[in-house]
Amino acid sequence: MGGICRRVFPYPLQGFTIATGTLSMVFVPFVLASIIGRGSRFFLVAMLLAAGGAKLESKLREYMDRLGWATVALVVIGVGIN
């Protein structure tokens, strides 16, 4: 989960990278989580831009950090409930 989260969410990635090394995460799951996380983020942004065009692009650039942090909050709440 941490490997995927570190690729999707907007905060600095160095902390998660160091944490995965410190926790001795196995290399293959780490790489797979990185591919899934980064791929999902880029695919989501591309899909939004294809659907909304230039108008959505300007709004997305304006609110990208807020949207990312809102997603982090929803994941934390979701994990906290389970």
Backbone as a chain_set.jsonl record, in Angstrom:
{"seq": "MGGICRRVFPYPLQGFTIATGTLSMVFVPFVLASIIGRGSRFFLVAMLLAAGGAKLESKLREYMDRLGWATVALVVIGVGIN", "coords": {"N": [[0.829, -1.189, 0.0], [1.9, 1.267, 0.824], [3.844, 1.674, -1.123], [2.312, 2.09, -3.414], [0.78, 4.306, -2.642], [2.785, 6.244, -2.332], [3.403, 6.895, -4.914], [1.131, 7.976, -6.011], [0.122, 10.138, -4.533], [0.589, 13.67, -3.684], [2.767, 14.465, -2.02], [6.265, 14.739, -0.965], [8.38, 12.213, -2.339], [10.654, 11.073, -1.32], [10.608, 10.398, 1.396], [8.917, 8.119, 1.56], [10.413, 6.421, -0.038], [12.772, 6.074, 1.42], [11.634, 4.936, 3.703], [10.636, 2.487, 2.679], [13.017, 1.215, 2.082], [14.17, 1.1, 4.637], [12.373, -0.557, 5.937], [12.913, -2.888, 4.708], [11.601, -3.708, 2.308], [10.609, -6.001, -0.178], [12.102, -6.165, -3.392], [10.743, -6.661, -5.934], [7.843, -6.439, -5.381], [7.944, -3.758, -4.627], [8.733, -2.436, -7.003], [6.58, -3.156, -8.65], [4.45, -1.925, -7.264], [5.219, 0.72, -7.575], [5.0, 1.02, -10.366], [2.237, 0.551, -10.732], [1.151, 2.607, -9.132], [2.216, 5.046, -10.234], [1.403, 4.756, -12.875], [-1.403, 4.726, -12.577], [-1.875, 7.309, -11.659], [-0.96, 8.966, -13.805], [-2.632, 8.0, -15.842], [-5.168, 8.71, -14.836], [-5.003, 11.547, -14.811], [-4.589, 12.019, -17.572], [-6.982, 10.977, -18.592], [-8.864, 12.714, -17.431], [-8.077, 15.153, -18.62], [-8.51, 14.576, -21.324], [-11.255, 14.341, -21.334], [-12.146, 16.834, -20.373], [-10.766, 18.903, -21.653], [-9.093, 22.025, -22.494], [-10.166, 23.885, -20.716], [-10.674, 22.391, -18.369], [-8.066, 21.658, -17.875], [-6.776, 24.029, -17.028], [-8.136, 24.494, -14.631], [-7.515, 22.154, -13.273], [-4.737, 22.391, -12.959], [-4.735, 24.541, -11.228], [-5.985, 23.539, -8.915], [-4.656, 21.18, -8.228], [-2.935, 20.427, -6.035], [-4.688, 20.641, -3.849], [-6.649, 18.754, -4.55], [-5.098, 16.44, -4.493], [-4.325, 16.307, -1.753], [-6.863, 16.059, -0.631], [-7.519, 13.532, -1.554], [-5.604, 12.03, -0.184], [-6.53, 12.44, 2.435], [-9.031, 11.139, 2.266], [-8.197, 8.48, 1.851], [-6.801, 7.999, 4.242], [-8.899, 8.265, 6.082], [-10.51, 6.162, 5.151], [-8.816, 3.948, 5.633], [-8.629, 4.194, 8.37], [-11.25, 3.629, 9.173], [-11.541, 0.965, 8.511]], "CA": [[0.0, 0.0, 0.0], [2.764, 2.442, 0.896], [4.499, 1.868, -2.407], [1.35, 2.672, -4.345], [0.437, 5.649, -2.153], [3.869, 7.195, -2.538], [3.447, 7.284, -6.313], [-0.097, 8.643, -6.419], [-0.166, 11.35, -3.779], [1.454, 14.786, -4.064], [3.831, 14.859, -1.105], [7.6, 14.282, -1.408], [8.516, 10.762, -2.447], [11.869, 10.59, -0.672], [10.271, 9.794, 2.692], [8.444, 6.757, 1.332], [11.506, 5.629, -0.584], [13.634, 5.728, 2.56], [10.882, 4.028, 4.573], [10.588, 1.149, 2.098], [14.343, 0.628, 2.266], [14.353, 0.834, 6.057], [11.521, -1.69, 6.296], [13.387, -4.025, 3.903], [10.573, -4.165, 1.383], [11.129, -6.821, -1.263], [12.284, -5.32, -4.568], [9.733, -6.852, -6.979], [6.604, -5.74, -5.029], [8.22, -2.322, -4.628], [8.701, -1.979, -8.393], [5.197, -3.3, -9.131], [3.645, -0.875, -6.639], [5.601, 1.976, -8.216], [4.414, 1.046, -11.71], [0.784, 0.695, -10.582], [0.85, 3.927, -8.586], [2.508, 6.099, -11.21], [0.533, 4.548, -14.025], [-2.768, 5.146, -12.266], [-1.917, 8.767, -11.571], [-0.863, 9.541, -15.14], [-3.828, 7.62, -16.575], [-6.264, 9.527, -14.327], [-4.837, 12.916, -15.305], [-4.814, 12.004, -19.014], [-8.405, 10.761, -18.823], [-9.55, 13.963, -17.094], [-7.771, 16.163, -19.631], [-9.177, 14.2, -22.571], [-12.69, 14.584, -21.174], [-12.473, 18.221, -20.09], [-10.093, 19.84, -22.542], [-8.244, 23.109, -21.985], [-10.81, 24.523, -19.56], [-10.409, 21.555, -17.203], [-6.624, 21.68, -17.623], [-6.441, 25.207, -16.21], [-8.683, 24.269, -13.279], [-6.759, 21.065, -12.663], [-3.461, 22.961, -12.523], [-5.001, 25.434, -10.099], [-6.43, 22.817, -7.716], [-4.015, 19.868, -8.148], [-2.484, 20.132, -4.677], [-5.865, 20.437, -2.992], [-7.241, 17.461, -4.904], [-4.206, 15.392, -3.987], [-4.449, 16.213, -0.296], [-8.197, 15.528, -0.336], [-7.422, 12.094, -1.777], [-4.856, 11.494, 0.961], [-7.443, 12.436, 3.581], [-10.023, 10.077, 2.08], [-7.535, 7.196, 2.071], [-6.536, 7.875, 5.682], [-10.191, 7.998, 6.722], [-10.903, 4.814, 4.762], [-7.983, 2.987, 6.354], [-8.992, 4.318, 9.784], [-12.545, 2.986, 9.396], [-11.345, -0.491, 8.434]], "C": [[0.873, 1.254, 0.0], [3.449, 2.738, -0.419], [3.576, 2.505, -3.428], [1.024, 4.095, -3.933], [1.536, 6.649, -2.465], [3.95, 7.66, -3.98], [2.224, 8.099, -6.739], [-0.24, 10.011, -5.774], [0.926, 12.405, -3.939], [2.603, 15.129, -3.122], [5.162, 14.244, -1.537], [7.76, 12.764, -1.324], [9.714, 10.209, -1.692], [11.571, 9.892, 0.655], [9.797, 8.362, 2.537], [9.551, 5.865, 0.783], [12.44, 5.175, 0.524], [12.937, 4.728, 3.466], [10.825, 2.615, 3.995], [11.947, 0.454, 2.191], [14.596, 0.243, 3.713], [13.558, -0.393, 6.497], [11.858, -2.948, 5.501], [12.3, -4.593, 3.012], [11.23, -4.918, 0.235], [11.089, -6.009, -2.558], [11.154, -5.442, -5.59], [8.396, -6.208, -6.603], [6.777, -4.219, -5.011], [8.127, -1.751, -6.042], [7.277, -2.063, -8.947], [4.293, -2.215, -8.553], [3.958, 0.48, -7.264], [4.98, 2.104, -9.602], [2.903, 1.258, -11.631], [0.438, 2.103, -10.12], [1.069, 5.043, -9.586], [1.608, 5.976, -12.426], [-0.882, 5.017, -13.765], [-2.872, 6.662, -12.196], [-1.889, 9.403, -12.966], [-2.101, 9.218, -15.982], [-5.021, 8.469, -16.138], [-6.184, 10.954, -14.855], [-5.101, 12.978, -16.8], [-6.292, 11.834, -19.344], [-9.202, 12.037, -18.527], [-9.315, 15.03, -18.155], [-8.423, 15.848, -20.979], [-10.664, 14.515, -22.498], [-13.012, 16.075, -21.057], [-11.807, 19.26, -20.958], [-9.309, 20.918, -21.818], [-8.842, 23.785, -20.747], [-10.539, 23.726, -18.28], [-8.92, 21.551, -16.859], [-6.239, 22.863, -16.745], [-6.952, 25.049, -14.783], [-7.898, 23.187, -12.55], [-5.403, 21.557, -12.166], [-3.636, 23.83, -11.277], [-5.269, 24.656, -8.814], [-5.739, 21.469, -7.507], [-3.575, 19.505, -6.737], [-3.66, 19.848, -3.747], [-6.537, 19.1, -3.285], [-6.398, 16.302, -4.385], [-4.325, 15.21, -2.496], [-5.821, 15.712, 0.126], [-8.22, 14.014, -0.531], [-6.671, 11.416, -0.639], [-5.771, 11.391, 2.171], [-8.487, 11.334, 3.464], [-9.422, 8.687, 2.304], [-7.275, 6.975, 3.555], [-7.829, 7.568, 6.432], [-10.654, 6.583, 6.409], [-10.108, 3.75, 5.488], [-8.34, 3.0, 7.845], [-10.306, 3.624, 10.106], [-12.396, 1.483, 9.395], [-10.475, -0.905, 9.567]], "O": [[0.608, 2.196, -0.747], [3.621, 3.897, -0.795], [3.996, 3.355, -4.213], [0.992, 4.994, -4.773], [1.247, 7.789, -2.827], [4.515, 8.72, -4.249], [2.283, 8.833, -7.725], [-0.687, 10.953, -6.428], [2.06, 12.077, -4.288], [3.365, 16.045, -3.432], [5.192, 13.339, -2.371], [7.33, 12.127, -0.362], [9.788, 9.005, -1.446], [12.218, 8.9, 0.993], [10.217, 7.482, 3.289], [9.614, 4.68, 1.11], [12.852, 4.015, 0.558], [13.56, 3.782, 3.948], [10.951, 1.643, 4.739], [12.012, -0.763, 2.361], [15.168, -0.812, 3.991], [14.018, -1.173, 7.331], [11.165, -3.959, 5.612], [12.096, -5.806, 2.96], [12.282, -4.516, -0.262], [10.146, -5.252, -2.789], [10.654, -4.425, -6.069], [7.84, -5.481, -7.426], [5.849, -3.484, -5.347], [7.514, -0.704, -6.254], [6.821, -1.148, -9.633], [3.465, -1.65, -9.266], [3.058, 1.297, -7.461], [4.489, 3.171, -9.97], [2.351, 2.06, -12.384], [-0.475, 2.726, -10.663], [0.199, 5.895, -9.768], [1.109, 6.975, -12.943], [-1.501, 5.637, -14.629], [-3.87, 7.233, -12.636], [-2.701, 10.276, -13.269], [-2.569, 10.062, -16.747], [-5.806, 8.903, -16.981], [-7.189, 11.508, -15.298], [-5.774, 13.9, -17.262], [-6.801, 12.471, -20.267], [-10.106, 12.396, -19.281], [-10.245, 15.734, -18.547], [-8.84, 16.759, -21.694], [-11.265, 14.913, -23.496], [-14.029, 16.533, -21.578], [-12.254, 20.407, -20.99], [-8.91, 20.743, -20.667], [-8.115, 24.203, -19.846], [-10.218, 24.3, -17.24], [-8.552, 21.453, -15.689], [-5.453, 22.707, -15.811], [-6.269, 25.432, -13.833], [-7.647, 23.295, -11.35], [-4.967, 21.185, -11.077], [-2.784, 23.842, -10.389], [-4.83, 25.067, -7.74], [-6.196, 20.68, -6.68], [-3.819, 18.385, -6.287], [-3.615, 18.911, -2.95], [-6.948, 18.395, -2.363], [-6.93, 15.305, -3.898], [-4.417, 14.081, -2.014], [-5.939, 15.013, 1.133], [-8.864, 13.296, 0.234], [-7.066, 10.342, -0.184], [-5.786, 10.369, 2.856], [-8.798, 10.667, 4.451], [-10.071, 7.816, 2.882], [-7.505, 5.88, 4.069], [-7.85, 6.709, 7.313], [-11.138, 5.878, 7.294], [-10.674, 2.745, 5.918], [-8.353, 1.957, 8.498], [-10.465, 3.085, 11.201], [-13.043, 0.792, 10.182], [-10.17, -2.089, 9.71]]}, "num_chains": 1, "name": "protein.A"}
